[in-house]
Amino acid sequence: MPSVTHNNKPALPLLRLLLRVLLPAFLLLAAALLVLTYRSTSNMVNNSIQDQLRDANDRLQILMDSYLSGLDGLLAAAAEQPALALALLSDNKDLAQARLQDTLSHRNGEYLDFLMLSRESKLWINMSSPLYITRHRLHKLVTSPAIYHQWISTELDSSLDRLIALTQQYPVISPDSGQVIGSLLGGVVLNDNLSLLRKLAQGADNLSVQLILNNKPVGPAYRNNNDIATDVISEILAAPQPYGQLKGHYFSLQPILINGEASELKVLLLTDNTIAQQLQKNYSHHTLLALFLVLLTALLMSLYTLRIISSPLANLTHFAELIRNDQRAIFKPDRIQEFNFLGDSLERMVSALQQKEQRLAHLFDAASSAAIIIDNNDNIQAVNNAAVQLFKKEPDQLVGTAFTQHFIPEQLAPLQQAIHRSRKGHKVDGVEARLGSLPHRPRYQLWTLAPVFTNKVVTAVQLQGQDISRLKQVEESLQLNSLVMANMLEAVMIFDRQRRLVYANPAYHHLTGYTLDGMLGQPPDKALPLEPTEGLTPWQYVDTQGHWQGDINGQLKPGNNNALRLSIRSLSNDHGEISHYVAVFSER
């Protein structure tokens, strides 16, 4: 463990040492810097403008992401509406058009230039703006293979004009079968979308914005307080560099990120020389005085500081280097007490980090859920004890192996897609996968994935999984019970503790003609009227004995009395209290 030793040398505060100044050397250095600053004013102006263009481009990208994100949320919410899926299944165009109109009326819906709904790869409903889209242009969008959840730039050509659009598709999924029954397609036309250009130009004073696709302008430029000649844009597009100056104009031509990746769509930012003149004037009037007063003092103090602290700083750096390499180190204190404090703090920090590392390793191994860390090549880097039990293999049989080889191939695709998303910096929850290769002993897990960052770069992915095999078995058992109830020839009715009907199988409807929706919540004498009997009724008998079984006459359909074979039984919960009643009957 590194240690810090102390000696009896008196330690001096750093500020006291900084007050000792060598004026002649510092004045010469300040004069040289002033001359260099004066000569490089034009370069500073150019760099400042380029920085402003870069900042404007970054701000524009943020605004574009916000713009598309708002449309993403709007289209996703529209596609996930159960009413829209119901309209597709029932061929109800009026209901679908009403839902799509609600989407267009929503905030951000005003930015949609077209909104369409397709079914069976054919255009079903078109809510697009007639200003841009005609039916013969939509055939390409509807019949092309669907690419969901991604913005795509599309050219819609016709004999009259050429439209450039950003389109997005979302699947419409049946709530019953879970299958895709249609597609919701929406997008914006970029040719004269001034609302988009106005939004992208927010905060960019004296800058014009022009969208570019395939080295050609898309629509008009949004001119913001400056005048740009028409031939300037053509010459800029022919220039080889993305930044530069041309005819007194400064420009930046950068691709727009769509879906997190650089797209063919670019944005051209232009400004006239107004900004350059303003900056030149500011530098000319204020730079010399400011540099003389500020840089002179700063450089004087810096020179003396470097002279005083170079030796103890080298000692401290060497001490830190040894600690980083896990070697034993002894810090040699100097006269400056601040460095002595840093050395002592560094030792305490190393000790604390080692303790945290041990605690994190313990938490990782002691976690109840399986935890796996994989690198960018899908190889397992680390596993905890729960993961070892889940895979039923030793750690040395897992670490270094390909993660994909431990899962059923046909169920690996969702997990791989989630890993791909995590490598882009997203956390993904609720990914189901199946482990192992024995079909008679399937093991299912529900995984949560999170990126692992090193210096703000994703270097690994951590997966935490919960075994849901028991839940899957319960789910399959419930499905089997439902299938059995649906195919029974005998009618089955279930009442709650207040004897209100809560369930009836299809045989009940077949025998009585009543529907479950019509009889839900009804008492037994309404759901299955019985003829009066001498003595206790079947339900009174159940109250005393807990069950009743026998033959009895009942009214299955209005006006028809039938001989029935009926069985009634009460069900109790864990506390011995009656929770439900089950009645089973059939015709004799």
Sequence and secondary structure as in RCSB ss.txt:
>XXXX:A:sequence
MPSVTHNNKPALPLLRLLLRVLLPAFLLLAAALLVLTYRSTSNMVNNSIQDQLRDANDRLQILMDSYLSGLDGLL
AAAAEQPALALALLSDNKDLAQARLQDTLSHRNGEYLDFLMLSRESKLWINMSSPLYITRHRLHKLVTSPAIYHQ
WISTELDSSLDRLIALTQQYPVISPDSGQVIGSLLGGVVLNDNLSLLRKLAQGADNLSVQLILNNKPVGPAYRNN
NDIATDVISEILAAPQPYGQLKGHYFSLQPILINGEASELKVLLLTDNTIAQQLQKNYSHHTLLALFLVLLTALL
MSLYTLRIISSPLANLTHFAELIRNDQRAIFKPDRIQEFNFLGDSLERMVSALQQKEQRLAHLFDAASSAAIIID
NNDNIQAVNNAAVQLFKKEPDQLVGTAFTQHFIPEQLAPLQQAIHRSRKGHKVDGVEARLGSLPHRPRYQLWTLA
PVFTNKVVTAVQLQGQDISRLKQVEESLQLNSLVMANMLEAVMIFDRQRRLVYANPAYHHLTGYTLDGMLGQPPD
KALPLEPTEGLTPWQYVDTQGHWQGDINGQLKPGNNNALRLSIRSLSNDHGEISHYVAVFSER
>XXXX:A:secstr
  EE   S   B HHHHHT   HHHHHHHHHHHHHHHHHTHHHHHHHHHHHHHHHHHHHHHHHHHHHHHHHHHHH
HHHHT HHHHHHHHTT HHHHHHHHHHHHHSTTGGG SEEEEEETTEEEEE   TTT  HHHHHHHHHS   BT 
 EEEEEE SS EEEEEEEEEEEE TTT  EEEEEEEEEE TT HHHHHHHTTT TT EEEEEETTEEEEEEE  S
S   HHHHHHHHH SSSEEEETTEEEEEEEEEETTEEEEEEEEEEE THHHHHHHHHHHHHHHHHHHHHHHHHHH
HHHHHHHHHHHHHHHHHHHHHHHHTT   EE   SBHHHHHHHHHHHHHHHHHHHHHHHHHHHHHH SSEEEEEE
TTSBEEEE HHHHHHHTS HHHHTTSBGGGGB GGG HHHHHHHHHHTTT  EEEEEEEESS TTS EEEEEEEE
EEEETTEEEEEEEEEEE HHHHHHHHHHHHHHHHHHH SSEEEEEETT  EEEE HHHHHHH   HHHHTT  HH
HHS B   SSS HHHHHHHHSEEEEEEEEEEETTEEEEEEEEEEEEE TTS EEEEEEEEEE 
